[in-house]
């Protein structure tokens, strides 16, 4: 049996190892494909994010430089109209998340915001002045943190230091500069400013001290006169940032003087608006997490990095946010979604494979055990047949040759011959009955009968056989007036086999007695057969009703029998709705035969 187990283990490994290798390779392939797909998704998010930033800046790039003042002149049919700038509205209206406000840095270093009039307009009444002043102070605080100020350079100075400006703008990372050159970038543009618009722009600066009663402009330098048409040069937007704020700004060149215009936003709400609202990013559904920051310090994270399986992408955003690094992480959720199906298939395959091998192994083992039992059965039957036949032949030859002169001995030998033939008849009948039960040919004949009648019949027909084996049969019975639907022959056959089994296994016991009882309980009527032999070892108790099973080792067995008696008892009970149970009685064995209480 151990050899059979080793063979099945070997066969299982021969099949399981290649399957496991195939599953591992498939898992790795799926994992790679999954990471590739998520990496494509990460690049798509990067592309969409850059596009959103580009689209937002495109709007700001088209904004006139004069909008960064409280008042401005707009063209209408037949001339121009003085109006309040759209950027002067309070509260500030913007589709950017985390907007703090717009600002302008003059050449003299002064900071202005469109929401609050300055210069000679400073004293005019405006709504929510306190809130507007808070906006101005907030912008000043942000610019101070980011060290953004106007150095008051002239246009000629800037042109002379173009390379220095590029170094400041792009840094010394040549690879990054190449990427930026290939990216979408806005070009420098020029804007024509009318005399009225230029005048209004200067109204809020320190250059104009007052307006005389006759409308003549008086400046600190009367030689500076405003031309009819002024060309203003506007550079593309740049950005500077830290972990809390982003400031987009541009240089505006007017009369060779540098103005810095832009707007400030808070990092977290600004990015949340871009990522969550505009890109509809959901970390739980998409299986990735996003992190914005620098190499030294992360700013904002969308999703969780705690269970990340590695970095899919780490790349700077498009200019002008090239100082900000976008890192995309693959989470466990993203990885598990892609490989869960393969793992499930693998578990099912190994479960089916292992279950199949176990089932085949058990079936093969049971067939081998059954074959061994059949061989033992044939040997036992041969022995059981040979022994009485030898005795019958010997006694018959003695009687045939008149070698027994004593009449008493002759009668004894006749009795022995009859006893051995009865023993042979029972053995043959058991084999035939077992064959009928296995083929389903047992002829069940139910009749209404009192169990006490069956007990009396069995005692009258089988007491002599018990006594021939040197045992006493004691019979006790409760009062039973019930008529039950039973197969009398089946009950007799069961009692006969149980008593025969007790005679065989208790033949060496010191107390040679078989107790037969009929017990009547409230809802139970049953026969009890008890002997005083060695009983059955507990570990073999569950096998006593198996076909051809005999307690003990075939090589050291001392008791006779074929191993079909109790097997036939179990089959007869199942066939006729009876129930049999055995238990050790210490000493001996107790067998209970429960009769069916209901009509069939």
C-alpha positions in Angstrom: 0.0 0.0 0.0 2.9 2.4 0.7 4.2 1.6 -2.8 0.9 2.6 -4.3 0.9 5.8 -2.3 4.4 6.6 -3.6 3.4 5.9 -7.2 0.4 8.3 -6.9 2.5 11.0 -5.3 5.0 10.7 -8.1 2.3 10.9 -10.8 0.8 13.9 -9.0 4.1 15.7 -9.0 4.8 14.9 -12.6 1.6 16.7 -13.5 1.5 19.3 -10.8 5.0 20.7 -11.3 4.6 21.6 -15.0 1.2 23.1 -14.3 2.6 25.1 -11.4 5.4 26.4 -13.7 2.9 27.3 -16.3 0.8 29.2 -13.8 3.8 31.0 -12.4 4.9 32.1 -15.9 1.3 33.1 -16.8 1.1 35.1 -13.5 4.4 36.9 -14.3 3.2 37.5 -17.8 -0.1 38.9 -16.6 1.7 41.0 -14.0 3.9 42.5 -16.7 1.0 43.1 -19.0 -0.9 44.6 -16.0 2.0 46.9 -15.2 2.3 47.9 -18.8 -1.4 48.7 -19.0 -1.2 50.8 -15.8 1.9 52.5 -17.1 -0.1 53.5 -20.2 -2.8 54.8 -18.0 -0.2 56.8 -16.0 1.1 58.4 -19.2 -2.5 59.1 -20.2 -3.1 60.9 -16.9 0.1 62.8 -17.3 -0.9 63.8 -20.8 -4.3 64.9 -19.7 -3.0 66.8 -16.7 -0.5 68.7 -18.9 -3.2 69.4 -21.4 -5.5 70.9 -18.7 -2.6 73.1 -17.4 -1.8 74.1 -20.9 -5.5 75.0 -21.7 -5.7 77.0 -18.5 -2.6 78.9 -19.3 -3.8 79.5 -22.8 -6.7 81.5 -21.3 -4.3 83.5 -19.1 -1.9 84.0 -22.0 -4.7 85.8 -24.0 -5.5 88.1 -21.1 -4.6 91.7 -21.7 -1.9 93.2 -19.6 -4.3 96.1 -18.7 -6.7 93.6 -16.9 -4.3 93.5 -14.0 -5.5 97.0 -13.0 -8.7 97.9 -11.2 -9.9 99.9 -14.2 -9.2 99.6 -17.9 -10.3 100.8 -21.3 -12.2 98.4 -23.6 -12.9 99.2 -27.2 -16.5 99.8 -28.2 -18.2 101.1 -31.4 -17.0 104.6 -31.9 -14.2 104.6 -29.3 -13.3 103.2 -25.9 -15.1 102.8 -22.6 -13.6 103.0 -19.2 -14.8 100.0 -17.0 -13.7 98.0 -14.0 -11.5 95.0 -14.8 -13.0 91.5 -14.7 -10.2 90.6 -12.3 -11.5 93.2 -9.8 -14.6 91.3 -9.0 -15.1 90.3 -5.4 -15.4 87.6 -4.5 -12.9 86.3 -6.9 -14.4 84.1 -9.6 -12.1 81.4 -11.0 -12.4 77.9 -12.2 -9.0 77.2 -10.7 -9.1 75.4 -7.4 -7.4 77.2 -4.5 -7.2 80.6 -6.2 -5.8 83.3 -4.0 -5.8 86.2 -6.4 -4.1 88.1 -9.3 -1.2 90.6 -8.8 1.2 92.9 -10.6 4.7 93.9 -9.5 5.7 97.3 -10.8 9.3 98.3 -11.7 9.6 100.2 -8.4 8.9 97.0 -6.5 5.3 97.9 -5.5 2.7 95.1 -5.5 -0.8 95.7 -6.8 -3.9 93.5 -7.2 -6.9 94.2 -9.4 -9.3 93.7 -6.6 -8.0 96.9 -4.8 -7.5 100.3 -6.5 -4.2 101.9 -6.0 -2.5 105.2 -6.9 -4.7 108.2 -7.1 -7.7 105.8 -7.1 -6.8 104.4 -3.7 -9.3 106.5 -1.9 -12.4 105.7 -4.0 -15.0 103.7 -2.1 -15.2 100.0 -3.0 -17.4 97.2 -1.6 -15.7 94.6 0.7 -12.6 96.7 1.1 -11.5 94.6 4.1 -11.8 91.4 2.2 -9.9 92.9 -0.7 -7.1 94.0 1.6 -7.0 90.4 3.0 -6.5 89.2 -0.6 -3.7 91.7 -1.1 -2.0 90.7 2.1 -2.3 87.0 1.3 -0.7 87.5 -2.1 2.1 89.6 -0.6 2.8 86.8 1.9 2.9 84.2 -0.9 5.3 86.3 -3.0 7.5 86.8 0.0 7.7 83.0 0.7 8.6 82.3 -2.9 11.0 85.3 -3.1 9.3 86.7 -6.2 10.0 90.4 -6.7 10.6 92.9 -9.5 14.2 94.0 -9.8 13.2 96.9 -12.0 15.4 95.8 -14.9 15.4 97.6 -18.3 14.7 95.7 -21.4 18.2 96.1 -22.8 19.7 94.6 -19.6 17.5 91.5 -20.0 18.4 91.0 -23.6 22.1 91.2 -22.7 21.7 88.4 -20.2 19.5 86.0 -22.2 21.6 82.9 -21.4 21.4 83.7 -17.7 17.7 83.9 -17.9 17.5 80.6 -19.7 19.7 79.0 -17.0 17.4 80.4 -14.3 14.3 79.2 -16.2 15.3 75.7 -17.3 18.1 75.0 -14.8 21.3 73.2 -15.8 19.7 69.8 -16.6 20.2 69.5 -20.3 17.9 66.4 -20.6 15.1 68.4 -19.0 15.8 71.3 -21.3 15.5 69.0 -24.3 12.2 67.7 -23.0 11.0 71.3 -22.5 12.0 72.3 -25.9 9.9 69.5 -27.3 6.9 70.4 -25.1 4.1 72.7 -25.8 5.3 76.3 -25.0 3.7 79.7 -25.6 5.5 82.3 -27.6 6.2 85.9 -26.7 3.5 88.1 -28.0 2.9 91.8 -28.6 -0.1 94.0 -27.7 -1.0 97.4 -29.0 -2.1 99.8 -26.2 -4.1 102.9 -26.9 -3.4 106.3 -25.3 -6.5 106.0 -23.1 -5.6 102.4 -22.0 -2.0 103.5 -21.3 -3.2 106.5 -19.3 -5.5 104.3 -17.2 -2.8 101.8 -16.6 -0.5 104.5 -15.2 -3.3 106.0 -13.1 -2.7 103.4 -10.4 1.1 103.7 -10.5 3.3 106.0 -8.6 4.4 107.7 -11.8 1.2 109.8 -12.0 0.8 112.1 -9.0 -2.4 113.9 -9.8 -4.6 114.9 -12.7 -4.9 118.6 -13.0 -8.2 120.3 -13.2 -7.8 120.9 -17.0 -7.2 117.2 -17.5 -3.4 117.5 -18.2 -1.4 114.6 -16.8 1.4 115.6 -14.4 4.2 113.1 -13.7 7.3 113.0 -11.7 9.2 113.4 -15.0 7.3 115.8 -17.3 9.5 114.8 -20.2 7.8 111.3 -20.2 4.8 111.7 -22.5 2.5 108.8 -23.4 2.5 108.1 -27.1 -0.7 107.6 -29.0 -0.1 103.9 -29.6 2.2 101.9 -27.2 3.5 98.5 -28.1 3.6 96.2 -25.1 5.8 93.0 -25.1 4.4 90.1 -23.1 6.5 87.0 -22.3 5.0 83.5 -21.7 4.0 82.4 -18.2 6.5 80.9 -15.9 5.9 79.3 -12.5 7.5 79.1 -9.1 6.3 76.9 -6.3 6.8 75.4 -2.9 4.8 72.7 -1.0 1.9 75.2 -0.2 1.6 77.6 -3.2 2.1 77.9 -6.9 2.6 81.3 -8.5 2.2 81.7 -12.3 3.7 84.9 -13.6 4.8 86.6 -16.8 7.1 89.5 -17.6 5.4 92.5 -19.3 7.7 95.0 -21.1 6.2 98.5 -21.4 8.4 101.5 -22.3 11.4 99.2 -21.7 10.2 98.7 -18.1 9.5 95.3 -16.5 6.2 94.5 -15.0 5.5 91.1 -13.5 1.9 89.9 -13.7 0.4 86.6 -12.5 -1.8 84.8 -10.0 -1.3 82.6 -7.0 -3.0 79.4 -6.0 -2.9 77.0 -3.1 -1.2 73.7 -4.1 -3.6 71.1 -2.7 -7.0 72.5 -3.8 -5.5 73.5 -7.1 -4.3 69.9 -7.8 -7.4 68.4 -6.3 -9.5 70.3 -8.8 -7.4 69.2 -11.7 -7.1 65.6 -10.7 -10.4 64.8 -9.0 -12.9 67.1 -10.7 -11.5 67.6 -14.2 -9.7 64.2 -14.7 -12.3 62.3 -12.7 -9.4 60.3 -11.0 -10.5 57.7 -8.5 -7.6 55.8 -6.8 -9.8 53.0 -5.5 -11.2 52.2 -8.9 -8.1 52.8 -11.0 -5.6 50.9 -8.9 -3.0 53.6 -8.9 -2.0 56.5 -6.6 -0.6 59.9 -7.6 2.0 61.9 -5.8 3.0 65.5 -6.6 6.1 67.1 -5.2 9.8 67.4 -5.6 12.5 64.7 -5.2 13.2 66.0 -1.8 9.6 66.3 -0.5 6.1 65.2 -1.6 3.4 67.8 -1.6 0.1 66.1 -2.3 -0.9 62.4 -2.6 -4.1 61.0 -4.2 -4.6 57.5 -3.0 -2.4 55.5 -0.6 1.3 54.7 -0.9 1.2 52.3 2.1 0.4 49.2 -0.1 2.1 50.3 -3.3 3.9 47.7 -5.4 6.4 50.1 -7.0 6.7 53.3 -9.0 5.2 53.1 -12.5 6.1 56.6 -13.6 8.2 59.4 -12.2 8.5 62.5 -14.4 8.3 66.3 -14.2 5.1 68.0 -15.3 5.2 70.1 -18.5 6.6 73.6 -18.4 6.0 75.8 -16.6 5.4 73.3 -13.7 8.6 71.4 -14.6 9.8 71.9 -11.0 7.0 69.6 -9.8 7.5 65.9 -10.1 4.6 63.5 -10.7 5.0 60.0 -9.3 2.5 57.2 -10.1 2.4 54.2 -7.9 0.7 50.8 -8.6 -1.3 49.8 -5.5 -2.2 46.3 -4.4 -5.8 46.9 -5.6 -4.6 47.5 -9.1 -2.3 44.4 -9.1 -4.9 42.1 -7.5 -7.6 43.0 -10.0 -5.5 41.9 -12.9 -4.3 38.6 -11.5 -7.2 37.5 -9.3 -8.8 35.5 -12.1 -5.6 33.6 -12.8 -5.0 32.8 -9.1 -8.6 31.6 -8.9 -8.1 29.4 -12.0 -4.8 28.0 -10.4 -6.5 27.2 -7.1 -9.4 25.5 -8.9 -7.0 23.5 -11.1 -4.9 22.3 -8.2 -8.0 21.5 -6.1 -9.5 19.5 -8.9 -6.2 17.8 -9.6 -5.5 17.0 -6.0 -9.1 15.9 -5.4 -9.1 13.7 -8.5 -5.8 12.0 -7.5 -7.1 11.5 -3.9 -10.4 10.0 -5.3 -8.5 7.7 -7.7 -6.0 6.7 -5.0 -8.8 5.8 -2.5 -10.7 3.9 -5.2 -7.7 2.0 -6.2 -6.7 1.3 -2.6 -10.2 0.1 -1.8 -10.2 -2.2 -4.9 -6.9 -3.6 -3.9 -8.1 -4.1 -0.3 -11.3 -5.7 -1.6 -9.2 -8.0 -3.8 -7.1 -9.0 -0.9 -10.2 -9.6 1.2 -11.7 -11.7 -1.6 -8.5 -13.8 -1.6 -8.7 -14.2 2.1 -12.4 -15.1 1.7 -11.6 -17.8 -0.9 -9.0 -19.2 1.4 -11.3 -19.0 4.4 -14.2 -20.7 2.5 -11.8 -23.4 1.2 -10.7 -24.0 4.8 -14.3 -23.9 6.1 -15.4 -26.4 3.4 -12.4 -28.7 3.7 -12.6 -29.1 7.5 -16.2 -30.5 7.7 -15.8 -32.5 4.5 -12.7 -34.2 5.9 -14.6 -35.0 9.1 -17.6 -36.3 7.2 -15.5 -38.4 5.0 -13.6 -39.9 8.0 -16.7 -40.7 10.0 -18.4 -42.1 6.9 -15.5 -44.4 6.1 -15.5 -45.7 9.7 -19.1 -46.5 9.5 -19.0 -47.9 6.0 -16.2 -50.4 6.9 -18.0 -51.4 10.1 -15.0 -50.4 12.1 -17.2 -49.0 14.8 -18.7 -51.9 16.8 -20.2 -49.8 19.6 -23.7 -48.6 18.9 -23.3 -45.6 21.1 -20.2 -44.4 19.1 -22.0 -45.1 15.8 -24.8 -42.8 16.9 -22.3 -40.2 18.0 -20.6 -40.3 14.6 -24.0 -40.0 12.8 -24.7 -36.9 14.9 -21.3 -35.4 14.0 -21.9 -36.1 10.3 -25.3 -34.3 10.6 -23.7 -31.4 12.5 -21.0 -30.9 9.9 -23.5 -31.0 7.1 -25.6 -28.4 8.8 -22.5 -26.3 9.2 -21.8 -26.7 5.5 -25.4 -25.8 4.7 -25.2 -22.6 6.8 -21.9 -21.6 5.1 -23.3 -22.2 1.6 -26.5 -20.5 2.5 -24.6 -17.4 3.8 -22.7 -17.2 0.5 -25.9 -17.5 -1.5 -27.7 -14.9 0.6 -24.8 -12.5 0.3 -24.8 -13.0 -3.5 -28.5 -12.3 -3.6 -28.1 -9.1 -1.5 -25.3 -7.8 -3.7 -27.4 -8.4 -6.8 -30.6 -7.0 -5.2 -32.4 -10.4 -5.6 -33.3 -10.9 -1.9 -37.0 -11.7 -1.8 -38.4 -9.5 1.0 -41.5 -10.9 2.5 -43.0 -8.6 5.1 -45.7 -9.9 7.5 -47.4 -8.7 10.6 -45.9 -10.6 13.4 -45.1 -10.4 17.1 -41.3 -10.2 17.8 -41.8 -12.6 20.7 -42.9 -15.3 18.2 -39.7 -14.8 16.2 -37.7 -15.1 19.5 -39.4 -18.4 20.4 -38.9 -19.8 17.0 -35.2 -19.0 17.0 -34.7 -20.4 20.5 -36.4 -23.7 19.6 -34.4 -24.2 16.4 -30.9 -22.9 17.4 -30.5 -23.8 21.1 -29.1 -27.3 20.2 -26.4 -25.8 18.0 -25.4 -23.4 20.8 -25.2 -26.2 23.3 -23.2 -28.4 20.8 -20.5 -25.7 20.9 -20.3 -25.9 24.7 -22.3 -22.7 25.4 -25.5 -22.0 27.4 -28.2 -19.9 25.8 -30.1 -17.7 28.3 -33.2 -16.0 27.1 -35.1 -13.1 28.6 -38.0 -11.1 27.2 -40.1 -8.1 28.1 -43.8 -8.3 27.6 -44.5 -7.6 24.0 -48.1 -7.4 22.6 -47.2 -5.5 19.4 -47.6 -6.7 15.9 -44.7 -5.3 13.7 -44.2 -5.5 10.0 -41.1 -7.6 9.6 -39.4 -10.0 7.3 -39.2 -13.1 9.6 -36.6 -14.9 7.5 -34.3 -11.8 7.5 -34.6 -11.5 11.3 -33.9 -15.2 11.8 -30.9 -14.9 9.5 -29.5 -11.9 11.3 -29.9 -13.5 14.8 -28.3 -16.7 13.5 -25.2 -14.9 12.1 -24.8 -12.7 15.2 -25.0 -15.8 17.5 -22.6 -17.7 15.3 -20.2 -14.8 15.4 -20.3 -14.9 19.2 -19.8 -18.7 19.3 -16.6 -18.3 17.2 -15.0 -15.4 19.0 -16.0 -16.3 22.6 -15.0 -20.0 22.4 -11.9 -19.5 24.6 -13.7 -17.3 27.2 -14.0 -18.5 30.7 -17.7 -17.7 30.9 -19.4 -19.7 28.1 -22.8 -18.2 27.8 -24.8 -16.4 25.1 -27.5 -14.0 26.4 -30.4 -13.4 24.1 -32.9 -10.6 25.1 -36.0 -9.0 23.7 -36.4 -5.4 25.0 -39.5 -3.2 24.6 -39.1 0.5 25.2 -41.5 3.3 24.6 -40.6 3.9 21.0 -38.2 1.0 20.4 -38.3 -2.8 20.2 -35.0 -4.5 19.8 -33.1 -7.8 20.2 -29.9 -8.0 22.2 -27.2 -10.7 21.8 -24.3 -10.6 24.2 -21.3 -12.9 24.7 -18.4 -12.8 27.2 -15.5 -13.0 24.8 -12.7 -10.6 24.1 -14.8 -8.1 22.2 -13.5 -6.0 19.3 -10.6 -3.5 19.4 -11.9 0.1 19.1 -9.8 0.9 16.1 -11.4 -2.0 14.1 -15.0 -1.3 15.3 -15.8 0.8 12.2 -14.8 -2.0 9.8 -16.6 -5.0 11.2 -19.5 -4.6 8.7 -17.2 -4.4 5.7 -17.3 -7.2 3.2 -14.8 -10.0 3.9 -13.4 -8.1 6.8 -12.1 -10.2 9.7 -10.6 -8.9 12.9 -6.9 -9.6 13.3 -4.1 -10.5 11.0 -4.6 -13.3 8.5 -1.1 -14.7 9.2 -1.8 -15.1 13.0 -5.5 -15.8 12.9 -6.8 -18.5 15.2 -10.5 -18.1 14.8 -12.5 -19.6 11.9 -14.9 -17.8 9.6 -15.2 -16.2 6.2 -15.8 -12.5 7.0 -19.2 -12.3 5.4 -21.5 -12.9 8.4 -21.7 -9.3 9.8 -21.5 -7.8 6.3 -24.6 -9.8 5.4 -26.2 -8.7 8.7 -25.7 -5.0 7.7 -27.1 -5.5 4.2 -30.1 -7.4 5.5 -30.9 -4.7 8.0 -30.6 -2.0 5.4 -32.9 -4.0 3.1 -35.6 -4.6 5.7 -35.5 -1.3 7.5 -33.8 -2.7 10.6 -30.8 -1.1 12.4 -27.9 -2.9 13.9 -25.3 -1.6 16.3 -22.5 -3.2 18.2 -20.6 -2.2 21.3 -18.0 -3.7 23.7 -19.6 -4.8 26.9 -16.4 -5.4 29.0 -16.2 -8.3 28.9 -17.7 -9.4 25.7 -19.6 -7.9 22.8 -23.2 -6.6 22.8 -25.1 -6.5 19.5 -28.5 -4.7 19.2 -31.0 -5.3 16.5 -33.6 -2.5 16.4 -36.9 -3.4 14.7 -38.9 -1.0 12.5 -41.8 0.5 14.4 -43.8 1.8 11.4 -45.8 -0.1 8.8 -44.2 -0.5 5.4 
